[in-house]
């Protein structure tokens, strides 16, 4: 009996099956990286939105110089509490690389400083407010840049 057709068939089946397994494993890894990228992109966008929303509410409180300082203080505290940045900050800490987490912490602390200066009674044009606002804007820009860099690196990995 000639075994060569049987061996050829078995060899072909083994090669085909092996190729399918390798391709599926590669597809699975790509899908996992894509899910991670999509998850980070969503959390980053939500976090930036929460920080911006909080910042805008604090700015509104600081611009109401005709209101009593106690009322502005209360509004600034509420804006920080209700903005959603606290919760999303922890999600960023879980999902992001260290550079993004560091930039996130710096931006969050800078925004907290803006809140604190308004809580202390500062209004929109005062030097302390302007200084902390400028620091916040710088840290927020750095955070956006780190997030973009992270997402761009991941997108290049997919190619």
N, C-alpha and C positions, 0 to 999 in steps of 0.2 A: 504494500500500500504506500502511496506517495503522500507524505506528510506536508509537503511544501504548500499546497493550497490552504490547508487547515492552519498551519503556522503563519502564513501570510495574512489570513483573515484575523487570527488572534492578535497579531502584531498591529494590524490596521485598527482593530477595535481598541486596543490598549492606547495607541497614539491618539485616536479620536477622543476617547474618554479622558485621557490625561489633558489634552488640549482644552476640552470643555471645562474641566475642573479648574485649570489655571485661569482661563478666561472669566469664569464665574467668580473666582476669588478676587481677581483684579476689579471686576465690576462691583463686587460687594465693598471692596475697600474704597473705590471712588464714590460710591453711593454714601458710605459712612462719612467721608470727608465733606461731601456736598451737604449732608444733613447738619454736620457741625458748623459749616460755613453759614448755612441758612439760619441756624439757631443763633449764632453770634451776631449776624447782621440784624436780626430782629431785636435781640436784646440791646445791641448798641443803639439802634434807632429809637427804641422806647426810652432808653436811659437818657440820650441826648434830648429827647422831647421833654422828659420829666425835669431835667435840669433847666431847660429853657423856659418851661412853664413856670417853674418855681422862681427863676430869676425875674421873669416879667411881673409876677405878682409882688415880689419884693420891691421892684422898681416902682410899681404903682403905689405901694405903701409909702415909699420914700418921697414920692412926688406930691403927696398930699400934705404940704407944709401948713395948710390952714387947719388941719385936724390936730387934736391933742396928741402929744408924743405917745401917750399910753395906747391910743387907738392904732397909731401907725405900728407900734411895737407888737401889738396883738395881731395885726394883719400880717406882719413879716413872719412871726412865729407860725401862724396858721398856714401861710404859703409854704413854708419849709416842711411842715408836718403833712400837709395834704398833697404836695406835689408828686409824691411817688418815687422820689429819687433814692430814699433809703433802701427800699425793697430791691429796686433794680441795681443798686450799687453792689449788693451781695450776689446777684446773678452774674454781673460782670466779673466779680472776683472769682466765681466758680468756673466761668467759661473762657476767660481771656488770658492771654499770655502776660507775663509779669510787667512788660512795658506799658500795656494798656491799663492794667490794674494800678500801677503807680500814677499814671496820668489821671486816671479816674479819681483816685484818692486826693490828688492835688487839686483837681477842679472842684470836687465836693467840698473840701476844706475851705477853698477860696470863696465858694458860694456861701458857706456857713459864716465866713468872716463878714461878707456883705450883709447877711441877715443880722449878725451881731451888732454891726455899727448902726443899722436902722433901729434895732431894738434899744440901743443905747440913746437914741434920740436924733441921730443924724438925718438930714434931709438931702434931697437929690443933688444939690450943688456944692455941698460942703466938702472940704478937702479930704477928710477921713473916708467919706463915702466914695468920692471920686477915685482915691487911691486903691481902695479895696475893689471897686468895680473894675478898674483897669487890670488889677492882678487877676481877677476872675476871668475877664475876657481873654487874657493871655493864656491862662491855664485851660480854659474851655477850648481855645483854638488848638493847643497842644494835644488835648485829649482827642479831638476830631482827627488830627493828623495821625496819631498813633493807631486809632481805629481804622482809618483808611489804609495805613501801611499794613496792618494785620490782615485785613480783608484782601488786599492786593496780593500779598505773599501767598495766601491760601488759594486765591484764584490761579496764580501762576503754577502752584503745585498740581492743579487739576489738569493742566495742559500737557 
